Structure formats: structure tokens, C-alpha cells
């Protein structure tokens, strides 16, 4: 599936509510009831070891429920390695009932190994109980630890020694205070770390990258306390993915990571510096959110220059980022950022909820520097292109004189199309400049759909579009919903 991959990125939202299973998070859980008379039809000729292995993939809550199906399953949950005490487990339980249920499971567990420990809980005033649970799972060689304390009043103070174990491969912390000493005895095989609403310091980041040499992924989301995020990963041979989201204190990001292949950023406009040539960098999201003022022109120029010498294949940017990247007058001087993305195959432009002052030339002037782009996805949202003084005095002329050619463009999808003059001019430009174009899909804006899908309008636009295209094989479709994209593509 090609369309709008950025929707799959989970930028965490702030949690609300102070009670387990209450507030906005509370959901009605629909339970399926089965009438099963013959348990042999479920597990025919399966050995006990195989049945236990199958049940081991279930969260312990559902593994225990399987006991009602057959006596074979009655005690299988006692060795289940997945201690999943998440929101689903918490729904309908008071905090006291939650604690008693978790303690009972710990006390009755007879397995020698715990694979995953996931906890969604308010630890206020009973921090010692949580520390005891963490100690018990680490004593059984836990591999994945996911602690979410967003139900609490204050961030949970998590002692580092509770997690300093070599067995841990995945560590996810939410709403914690967490520090590490410069030299670690454990966590040397850590592959993934996710920090959400954690007090992140430069020392903590330095410790992680100097001690966790098997690290592959790191997420830093909604964290505070750090202004300069310095990633030094020269010694890490498998480090591939770095995500930064909504960390309002960050002003500068330096990345020295030769093996990095994926970089996602969401937030205000810091200076982002790639300290080495990013030969393995393939996938980038730059979701700049609206703020007052503009980033320094040099920082944007330096970022695009570094991307130019990488092998980036997929670039997804917000309209705010495009606005900051676009040519503009500054102190009476016309300024333009120079870059060239020769390896780019796929480009996405998405709205960020703000009114962006962009026009068709901003889009085509960027894509002009992507000579071999094959797939373009544009989400124009509900807002119209900027039709102001800059467009009339300069942008329109540059757009009409733009000599861009899209030699490899095969797919164009435009969401939020309103059939306005500037949007039609942009579409005409693409159809005129893409000689091997195969498919174009236009998904009208919600506010414009009723007026577009008359038979007369549909036929008129089809004739107009056919007169613009230079690719004889180009198929141009107007779709009522973005949900039809997958059906249309295949």
C-alpha cells in the first residue's frame, strides 16, 4: 500500500484521567462467547507442548480464559510468558483489584521465563509494589519491558538498577524519571528503546549510545529537559531508526550515525545536522509544526544539502516544512535553497492542520530537484493555495517558466482536490511534464464533493484532463473517497 504512510506513525497523545479504566481511555470491550462442546475439534492430535507453545503467544488474560474451553488448557496460563497488564487488562478494575489480580498471577506463575512485561498503571503512593513487580520479571529473564505510568499524578521515579539486566531487548518507558550511570553493567543487548514523557538529558543519551552497542531503534517523544540532542552512533553497526516527536525544548539535533536508514521528526523547527554522509538513509519524515518566526536559512540549506548526498528514496514533509523550504524574499533579497535528490522515488506532502502559505510553484520547484521520482502523493487538506501578492508578482511567473520534467513519474495522487484554478494549473503542469505517467487519482475535498460528482461535471473534467496529458497511457480518475485508493490501484 502506497498512500499516505505518515498516517501509520503513532505520535503519542497525552493521556488523560487518573483512574484505571476511566476517562477518555475507557472503552467498551466486546467479548465473544463460544459454545464449544467438543474441545478435541480445537486441538486435534496436538501434544501438550504444542498447545502450551500456542497459548504462550497470547497475553496472560486471554490464555487464562482458554481454561474454560478444555481441561487441557486449565493450567497452561501458569507458564505463560506474556505478562500483559495493559489498558485492556485494566478496564473495569479498581486500582486495588488490579493490584490483587497482578499479585495473584505473579504468585501462581510457575514458568521459568517471562518474555514480555507490559504495565499500564497509576503507581501513586504504592511505588514499592511496582518496583517489586519489575524485580520479579527481571529475575525471570524478561526480554521486553513496557511501563506506562501516564495515569499517575507525577512521573514515576524509576531506579536504574531495576532494569540493568542483559536479558532486556526492548525497553519502553512512559511518564518516568529515569537516569543511567555513565557505565552500565546491563542493557548491553538492548535493541529498542522508546522514551515518552521522560526527562531526557544529554548524559542519558550519551550513556545509551556508548553502552548499548546492539541498539537498532530509539524513539524520543514528548520528552523535556534536553536542548541539544546529540546522537553519536559511529560504533553501532545495526542502528537504523531514529524518531523524535514533539520535544519542545530541542533547538539542535546532531546525528552522527552512518548506518541510519529511517529518520522521523515531528515538532518545531530546530537545526538538524547530519554530521556524516548518510549513505544508508532511505526514509525521512520532516513534519515541522507551525511556530512563530522562521528557522535560519542556513540550517534549512544545510539539512537539504545533507539529504542530497544521501540515498534517500522516500521523503514525507508537512506543508509547514515546504513553506520554510520555499524561495522567499529576506531583507529585500530573493533567497533560494539549492539541493538535488537524485535517488528519491517517492514524495509525500501532508497537511499539518495549519493554513500554509504555499502555491503550486513551491511544490513543482521542489520536485524539479527530484529527477527520478516515481510516485507523488499530495494532501492539500481543506485549505486553498496562497493567492496573494507574492504569487501575483513572482510565483505565477516562475511557475509558468518552470522547466521541470518528470521523466519517471508514474503515479500521482492528490487528496483534498477542490478543482480551483491553481489546483487545476498544477495538475495541468504534471500532465504536461510526465511522459510515462500511468495513473492519476483525484480525491475531492469534503466540502466540494457534492458539486463535483454530477455526470456533466465528470465528463467535462475527463475531457479537459485528457487534452492536457502527454502520456497516452495515463488513467485519470476522480474518486469519492480515499478509502477507494487501494481498490483503484490494484
N, C-alpha and C positions, 0 to 999 in steps of 0.2 A: 504494500500500500504506500503510495507516494504522498498523499495530500496532507499538508499541514502537520508535520511531525512535531512541531513545538507544543501542540496540544497534549502530547504524551508526557511532557516534562512535568513532574509533580513539584511545583513550587509550593511548599507547605504553608498553610494558613495558620494564623494564630488560633489556639484553642480557647474555647470559652466554657464557662461553667465550672463549678467547684465540686460537684458530686459525681461519683461514678455512675455512668449510665443516665445522666441528666443533661439538661440544656439542649443546645442545638445538635449535639452529637447523638442524642438518644434516637434510636431507630427501632421501628417495629420489626422484629425478626420473624420471618415466616418459616414455620417448621413443617417439614413434610412428615407425614405419618404413613407408615408402611404396614400392610397386613401380610405378614410372611408366615406361612405355615410350615414350610419345609426349608430348613436352613441349608440343607445339602445342595439346593439349587444355586446358592450363592457362592459356595466354595467347594465345588465338586472335586474330590480326589486331591485336594491341596494338603500338603503337610503342615504341621503346626508351625514350623519355621517360616514357611512361605506366608502363611496367614499373618503371623506376627510381623513379618517384614512389610507386608502391605499396609497393615494398621499403623506401622511406625511412621508412615508419611502423613498421617492425619494429626491435626492438633489434638492434644490430650482430651479436650472436651468432647470431641466427636468420636475419638477412639473409645472413650468410656461408654458412650451411647450405644456403640455397636454390641455391648454386652447383652442388650435386650433381644438381639436377633438370634443368638445361639449361646449355649453354654461354652462353646469353644472360644468365644470372644470374651467371656465374663471377666477374666483376669489379664487379658492381653494388654490392657492400658497400663498395668502396673509397671511395665517395662518400656512404655512409650517414651521416646527421646525428645519429643517436641513439647516443651513447656510453654504453651501459648496462652498467656493471660492478658489478652488484648481487649479492645473495646467490645468486641463480640462476647467475650467471656464476662465482661463487667456488666453488661446490660441486665437490668433487673435485680442487681445485687447491691445491698448496702455495703459500706466500707467494711463493717465488721464481718458480714457474711463472706465478703471477698477474701478477707484475711484468713478466716477459718477454712474456706474451701482450698485455698492455696496451701496452707499448712498441712491439711489432710492429705493432699496429693503428694507433697514432699515426704511426709512421714510414711506413706504407704508405697512409695516408689521403690521398686526392687531392682531396677536396671542399673548397670554399672556405668552407663554413659548417658549424658544429656547433650543432644545436638544443638537445639535452639532454646533460648530463653527470651521470651518477649513479654514485657510488663507495661501495662497502662494503668497508672495508679497515682493516688494522692498520698504522698508519704508524710504529710504534715504531722508532726508530733510522734510519729512512730518510725522514725528513720532507722532505728536499730533493727526492726523487723526486715526492712528492705535489705539492709546490709547482710543480714543472716541469709536471706534467700540468694543473694548474689554469691555469697561464700559457698553455699551448698551446690550451686550449679557449676562453679569453677572447680570445685573439688571432684566433680564427675566429668571433667574434661570438656566443658561446653565449648562449642565452636562459634556460635552466633549469639551475641548479646544485644538486645534492643530494649532500651529503657526510656520510657516516655512518662515524664512527670508533669505534663502541662496541666493536670488537674490540681496541682499544688498551688499554694499561695506564694511561695518563694522558690527559686531554683534549688534543687536538691544538691547538697554538698556530697559529692561522690569521692570517697578516698581512693587514691590511685592504686593502692596496694590490693584492693579487691579485684582489680582487673589485670594485674600484671602477671598473666599466665600465657604460656606458649601455645596453648590449645586454641585460643581465640583467633578466628579468622575474619570475622565480621563484627564490627562494633558500631552501634547506633545509639546516640545519646540525644535526648531532647529535654530542654529546660533543666540544665545541670550547671553546677560549678565544678570544673574539672581541671586539674593540673597534673603535670607529669614531671618527674625529676629529669635532669639532663641525660643521665644514663639509666637505661631500662634493663631489668632482668628478664622481663617477659615481653609479650606482644611482638616478638621478633618475626613471627609468621603472619602478622596481620595483613590482610589483603584489602579490606574495605573499611573505611571509617566515615561515618556520617555525623556531623555536628550541627544540631539545630538549637537555636536559642541557648547557646553555650558561651561562656566568657572566654573568647579565644584571644590568646596573646601571641606575640611574635615568638616567645620562648616555647610555647606549646607546639606551634607549627614546626619550629626548628627541631624540637625533640622528636616529633613524629617522623620527619624525613631523614633524620640522622640515625634512627634506631630501627625503624620498620622498613627494612630493605626489600621486603616482598610486597610492599604496598602497590595496589593497582588502581584504586579509586578513592577519591576523597570529595565529600560534599561539605561545604561551609555555608549554611543557610540561616538567615535571620540572627546572626551572631553579632555580638558587640564587643567593644574593647580593643579592637585592632584597627590601626590606620594604614599600616604598610603590610600587605600580605605578600610575603617573600617565599616563593616556592623554589627550593634548591633540590633537584632530583637527579643530579648527574650520576649518582651511584645506583639509582633504582633502574633496573633493567626491564621491569614489567609495568611501570607506571603509565597508565593510558587514559585516565578520565579524571577531569577536574571540573567541579561545579561550584559556582559562587552565586548566591542569591539573596538579595535584599539585606545586605550588611551595610547599614547606613553610615558607619564610621569609616569605611575603607575609602582612602583617597588615592592609593597607589597599589598596583598589583604587578609584581615582577615574577616572571615564570622562566625558570631555567630547567627545562625538562625535555631532553632530546627525544624521549620515547612517547611523549604525549600525543594521543590521537583524537581526543574529544575534549573540547572546552566549551562550557556553557556559562554565560554570565547574564544575570538579571539585576538591575539596580540603577543607581545614579551613574554619573559619568566620571569614573576615575581614569587616571592614566594607566593604561595596560601595556606592559612592555614584555615582549618575548626576548629573552636575553641570548638565546641561541637560535640557529636556523632550525625551524620545526619541520624536519623532513617527514615525520610521520603524522603530522596534524592533518586530519581529514574532515572533521565535522565541527563546526563552530556555530554557536548561537550568541548573538550580541543583542540583548534586549535592554536597551537603555530606556529608563523611565523618565518622564518629564520632570525637569527641575528648572529652577531659575538660572539664567545665565547659560553659557556655553563652555564646553571644555576647550582648553588651549588648542589652537590649530596644530601645533607641533605634535601633541600627544595623539591626535587622530591620524596625522600623517605618518607618524612612526608606527602606529598599530597596523595601518593598511600596508605599509612597506614590508613589515614582518610577515604579514599574511601573503604578500606577493611572492615571497621566496619560499613559502611552504608548499605542500602538495594538497592544500585544502580542496575538497571535492564538493562539500555541502556547506552552504552559508545561509544562515537564517538571521534576519535582522528585523528590528522593530522600526516603525515609521519615525520614531524619535531619533534613533541612530542614523537613519537615512537623512533626516533633516540636518543633523550635525555634520554629516559627511559631505553634504551637497555644497556646490560652489556658492560663494556669497561675497558680498562687499563687507570689508572691515577697515574702518578708518579711511574710507574713500578709495580703498584698493581692492580690486577683484582678486579673490583668492581661490585656488583650486588645488585639491589634493590629488596627487598622481599615484596610481597603483595599477597593477596588472595581475589578474587572477587567471593564469593560463590553464590551470588544472581543474577549475571549477566546472562541475557537471550539473549541479542543482542549486537553485536560488529560491529562497522564500522571503517574502516581505509580509509582516503581520502587524496589525494594529495593536496599540498598547493602551487603548481606552482614552487617549487624549486626541485633541484636534491638532493634527500635524500640518504644518505649512509646507507641503510638498506638492510637486506638479509632475506631469509626465516626463519632463526633461530630467528631473532628479533620478527617475527610475532608469530611463534608457541610457543616461550618461554613466551610471554605474555598470549596467550590463554591457555597455560598449567595451569595457575593460575585461569582460569575461568572454573571450572569443569563442570558446568551445562549450558554452553552456548548452545543456540539452533539455532541461526541464525548469520551467519558471512558474512559481506559484505566488500569486498576489492576492492578499486580503485587504481590500480597500475600506472595509468597515462601513459605517453609515455616514461617513463624512465625505464631502466633496473635495476635489482638488483645489489647491490655492489658486485663486483667480485674481490676485491683486496686482499692485503696482510693479513688483519685481517680474511677474510673468509677462505683463504687457510691455515693459520696457526692455527686457533682456531674455527672459526664459523662453518666450514664444519663438523669438528669432533663432536662438541656439537650438531649440527643438527642431525647427523646420530645416536647419542647416546641418543637423547631426548626420554624420556619415557612417553610423554604426551598421554592421551587418552580422546577422546571427546565422553562421554557417552550419551549426549543428543543432539548432533549436528544433525540437520535435514535439514538445508538449507545452502548452500554455493554459493555465487555469486561473481565472480571475473571479474571486468571491467578493460580493458586495458591489457588483456592477450596476450602475444606475442609468446607463445609456445617456449620460450627459455629454456635452460637446468634447470636453477634454478627455474623457474616458474613451470616447469613440475615436478621437485623434490618436490616442495611444495605441488602441487596438489596430487601427489602420497602419500605424508605423510598424508594428510587429508583423502584420500580414504582408506588408511590402518588403520587409527585410529578411524574412525567414524562408529560404528557398526549399528546405526539406521538411517543413512543418507538417506533422501528421494530424495533430488533434488540438482543438481549442474548445475549452468549456467555459461558459459564462454563467455564473450563478448570481442572479439579480439580488440586490439589496431587499431586505424585508419590506421596506417602505415603498418599494417600486414594483413588486411582483404583480400586483393586481392589474396594473396598467400595461404590462409588457406582454402578457400571455394571451392576447387576442390573436385570432388567426391572421388577421390582416397585418398586425404589427410583426408577428413572427415571420410571415412570408417576406415582408418588406426588408427586415433586417437580414434575412438569409440572402436575399439578392444583393444587398449592399455589401455584405461581408465577402461574398463570392467575387464581387468585382474588385475587391482590394487584394485578395490573396495572390501570391506569385507561385505558391506551391500547389500544383494541380491535385495533389492527394490530401490536402488539408481538409479535415472534417470539423466543422464549426457547429457547436451545439449550445442551446440555451437550456439550462437545467433548472427545475423549480427548487431543488434542494441540494445542499452539499452532500446529503446522505446518498444521493444517486451517483456520486463520483465513481465509487468502486464498480458499480454495475456498468456504468458508461465506459470505464477504462477497459474492462475485460469482457 
